[in-house]
Amino acid sequence: MTNFALIIGNKNYSSWSLRPWLFMRHFDIEFQEKRIPLFTETTDEALSPYFSDCKVPVLLDGDLIVWDSLAILEYLSENHLNGKGWPTDANARALARSISAEMHSSFPNLRNELPMNCRKQFSERKLSQAAQHEVARIMKIWQRCRTEYGATGDWLFGDFSVADAMYAPVTLRFAGYNIPLDDIAQRYVGTMLAHPAIIEWIEASRAEAEVIAMDEVEP
Ligand SMILES: N[C@@H](CCC(=O)N[C@@H](CS)C(=O)NCC(=O)O)C(=O)O
């Protein structure tokens, strides 16, 4: 019986929830999933016990509450995987931490212009200059990780790490909004989309009935 419970939002929309969910599935960390649909009349009340400012994701480890995606990933890596959530090589690990922090703190235009919407497929999406710059920055990041550290596998640092969990939602955005990508980025998106847990997440998102209007954008 697992001690872990992961509180997540709607699978279709909640990009922050996807990160620890994917990470736990990838590393076969058992957990109970508690899905709380976001932006309903009862959401704040349902999330109020967890000290997360009514945001998801939240990890419960017995009585301990950990919130915020990157903190949850750090907690799981340190306490459950003996640090194996990060690359073993110290330089790779420093880069993985930098790009994970960058994903956590940056890319506001992509978040606004390409809200995660797993069940939708767009044929075209016009991006602002600022958002185009962020797409190019992400491709540069992936290119550097894959060429410098990716030789042992198909993930950013060869083996799957926290960094892949952090970048998973952006791969779904690039695929869903049909964003033109270079070869390395295209292959990386393909790797993510083929992950059984991602397939499971997308299928579950299609079964959700809720619609969050502010995350529904037109081309
Ligand atoms: N920095 C937080 C962001 C969490 C966040 O904004 N989550 C969204 C869902 S994807 C949320 O709970 N939104 C509800 C709200 O803002 O009231 C993290 O990394 O977990």
The ligand as a MOL file (V3000), in Angstrom:
LIG
                    3D

  0  0  0     0  0            999 V3000
M  V30 BEGIN CTAB
M  V30 COUNTS 20 19 0 0 0
M  V30 BEGIN ATOM
M  V30 1 N 4.4700 26.9430 -9.9040 0
M  V30 2 C 3.3990 25.9990 -9.6940 0
M  V30 3 C 2.2430 26.3390 -10.6120 0
M  V30 4 C 0.9730 25.6290 -10.2210 0
M  V30 5 C -0.2300 26.1030 -11.0120 0
M  V30 6 O -0.3330 27.2880 -11.3890 0
M  V30 7 N -1.1440 25.1800 -11.2600 0
M  V30 8 C -2.3710 25.5070 -11.9520 0
M  V30 9 C -2.8850 24.3100 -12.7330 0
M  V30 10 S -1.8540 23.8160 -14.0580 0
M  V30 11 C -3.4470 25.7770 -10.9490 0
M  V30 12 O -3.5270 25.1200 -9.9390 0
M  V30 13 N -4.3080 26.7430 -11.2400 0
M  V30 14 C -5.4120 27.0390 -10.4010 0
M  V30 15 C -5.4260 28.4660 -9.9780 0
M  V30 16 O -4.5400 29.2430 -10.4070 0
M  V30 17 O -6.3170 28.8210 -9.2060 0
M  V30 18 C 3.9370 24.5830 -9.9240 0
M  V30 19 O 5.0420 24.4640 -10.4670 0
M  V30 20 O 3.3100 23.5990 -9.5070 0
M  V30 END ATOM
M  V30 BEGIN BOND
M  V30 1 1 1 2
M  V30 2 1 2 3
M  V30 3 1 2 18
M  V30 4 1 3 4
M  V30 5 1 4 5
M  V30 6 2 5 6
M  V30 7 1 5 7
M  V30 8 1 7 8
M  V30 9 1 8 9
M  V30 10 1 8 11
M  V30 11 1 9 10
M  V30 12 2 11 12
M  V30 13 1 11 13
M  V30 14 1 13 14
M  V30 15 1 14 15
M  V30 16 2 15 16
M  V30 17 1 15 17
M  V30 18 2 18 19
M  V30 19 1 18 20
M  V30 END BOND
M  V30 END CTAB
M  END
